[in-house]
Amino acid sequence: MHPSPPVLVHLCSADEWRYAQASGEHRPSSLDAAGFVHLSAPEQVHLPANRLYAGRTDLVLLYIDAAALTAPVRWEPGVPSDPEAMLFPHLYGPLPAEAVTAVNAYLPASDGTFSPLAAT
């Protein structure tokens, strides 16, 4: 029996997700700028959320079936302020809308910070 692939999440605005649904794929600016789409494990998504999106209330978490991805995923270091030795999944191609299994609003606390999600 093969282990099931990990649950991955991607953080984007609700508008970006609506566009991805209409076009069939999500191509954030990081795909052109860095060559990959930033993903996270559920328990680490609060780190980039707080670094990049503190206080925003228009964000959604896309839950992704890693087995449905058509481009490679590589686990690589984040930024120096992330915990030492923590690796983040990077998708080296667009995110197919059909790989998204669930979408949830991701709202900050009253102070604008995001909390960690429970591991799935």
C-alpha positions in Angstrom: 0.0 0.0 0.0 1.3 3.4 -0.9 1.2 6.3 1.6 -1.3 8.9 0.6 0.1 12.2 -0.6 0.1 15.1 1.9 -2.7 17.6 1.9 -1.4 20.9 0.4 -2.9 24.3 0.6 -2.5 27.5 -1.4 -3.5 31.0 -0.2 -5.0 33.5 -2.6 -7.7 36.1 -2.8 -11.3 35.0 -3.4 -11.2 37.0 -6.7 -8.0 35.1 -7.8 -9.8 31.8 -7.1 -12.9 32.9 -9.1 -10.6 33.7 -12.1 -8.9 30.3 -11.7 -12.2 28.5 -11.8 -13.2 30.3 -14.9 -9.8 29.8 -16.7 -9.2 26.2 -15.4 -6.0 27.0 -13.6 -4.4 29.4 -11.1 -1.2 31.2 -12.4 -0.1 33.6 -9.6 2.6 36.1 -10.3 5.1 33.9 -8.5 4.9 31.4 -11.3 6.4 34.0 -13.7 8.6 35.7 -11.1 10.1 32.6 -9.3 9.1 29.8 -11.6 6.7 28.1 -9.1 3.4 28.4 -7.2 3.9 28.7 -3.4 2.1 26.0 -1.5 2.1 25.0 2.2 1.2 22.2 4.5 -1.9 23.2 6.5 0.1 23.6 9.7 2.6 26.1 8.2 0.4 28.3 6.0 0.1 30.9 8.8 3.8 31.8 8.3 3.5 33.2 4.7 0.0 34.5 5.5 1.3 36.7 8.3 4.4 37.7 6.4 2.5 38.7 3.2 -1.2 39.2 4.0 -1.6 40.4 7.6 -5.0 41.9 8.1 -6.5 40.9 4.8 -10.0 39.5 5.0 -10.4 38.5 1.3 -8.3 35.3 1.4 -9.2 31.7 0.8 -7.4 28.5 1.4 -7.4 26.1 -1.5 -7.1 22.5 -0.4 -5.2 20.6 -3.0 -5.1 16.9 -3.9 -1.4 16.5 -4.5 -2.1 13.4 -6.6 -4.1 15.5 -9.1 -1.2 17.9 -9.8 0.3 17.8 -13.3 3.6 19.6 -12.5 6.3 18.6 -10.1 6.2 19.6 -6.4 9.5 20.2 -4.7 9.9 20.7 -0.9 12.3 23.6 -0.5 13.4 26.1 2.1 11.2 29.2 2.6 12.7 32.5 3.8 15.3 33.0 6.5 12.6 34.1 9.1 10.9 30.7 8.8 11.8 28.0 11.3 15.2 26.4 10.6 15.0 23.4 8.4 11.3 23.9 7.5 10.6 23.1 3.9 7.7 24.4 1.8 6.1 22.7 -1.2 6.6 24.6 -4.5 4.6 23.6 -7.5 6.6 24.1 -10.7 3.7 24.8 -13.0 0.2 26.2 -12.8 -2.3 25.0 -10.2 -5.1 23.1 -12.0 -8.5 24.2 -10.7 -9.6 20.5 -10.8 -6.9 19.6 -8.2 -8.6 21.8 -5.6 -10.8 19.7 -3.4 -12.1 22.4 -0.9 -12.0 26.1 -0.5 -12.3 27.8 2.9 -12.2 31.5 3.9 -9.0 32.2 5.9 -9.7 35.1 8.2 -7.2 36.8 10.6 -7.9 37.4 14.3 -8.9 40.8 15.4 -5.3 41.9 15.6 -4.8 41.0 11.9 -2.7 37.9 12.5 -3.4 34.4 11.1 -3.3 31.4 13.4 -1.9 28.0 12.5 -4.3 25.4 11.2 -4.5 21.9 12.7 -2.5 19.2 10.8 -4.7 17.1 8.6 
